[in-house]
Amino acid sequence: MKPFLLALQFFTIITLRADLSAGPEDLRRSRAWYGPVGVILGLLLAAWGWLLGWVLPPLALAGVLTALWAKLTRFLHLDGLADTADALVHMTSRERALEIMKDSRVGSFGVCAVAVTLLVKFAALASMGPSRLLSALIVVPGLARAMAGLMAALLPPARSQGLGAAVAGPGSLRPELVSAAAALVVAGLLAGRPGLWAALGVLLVGLIQGWWYQRRLGGITGDTLGAGIESAEAMALLVLCAA
């Protein structure tokens, strides 16, 4: 139960145990729940989408859902995306890139990355019909977070301290694969073949970014996991639109 609560409180604003303590081993075990927690997040978004869809036109609904999506995750992944863009878009040393990620200030690269990602999400949501929209809201968060769990299990931490050091690291890959399989089943059942294509798009994003993080940083950080989730969600939404 503790790994599930850790994943739930890490990825959403839902806090059932504010006093819940966790060590690195607990955080690594929580990776097995990334996919299911993403589906729970998606169900919350779909419920709001269904309710608001009765009173809001498509463009307004897409805007509210984009904002709500960020709010339900405490804007955590967008913060990671901004820090990752500031650190890695321009060529610099590994040490300097990690230093930039620790800086609380947001630069122009980070602002642009967040703006473009939110714009893509908004446009994709606004382009979907009601049934496809609701299924996408459930499917996409689960696929993206299952990918993050696999990335954390396969890549080493880029630094010896911090969230990435606590979450990332080798271990039994079976829980993360089960989590990914669960997200894939949900995608197939709710979105059909387009959902499976979306899963393939998420996998592609994970492979490319994992290779990039390994090459530039020697591993992953908490910020790069957030950036990976945001990028994977944008890709999955675009694939569902195209399909």
Secondary structure as UniProt FT lines:
FT   HELIX           2..11
FT   TURN            18..19
FT   HELIX           24..29
FT   HELIX           30..33
FT   HELIX           34..52
FT   TURN            53..55
FT   HELIX           58..72
FT   TURN            73..75
FT   HELIX           76..88
FT   HELIX           94..102
FT   HELIX           108..126
FT   HELIX           130..154
FT   HELIX           163..167
FT   HELIX           174..217
FT   HELIX           222..242
//
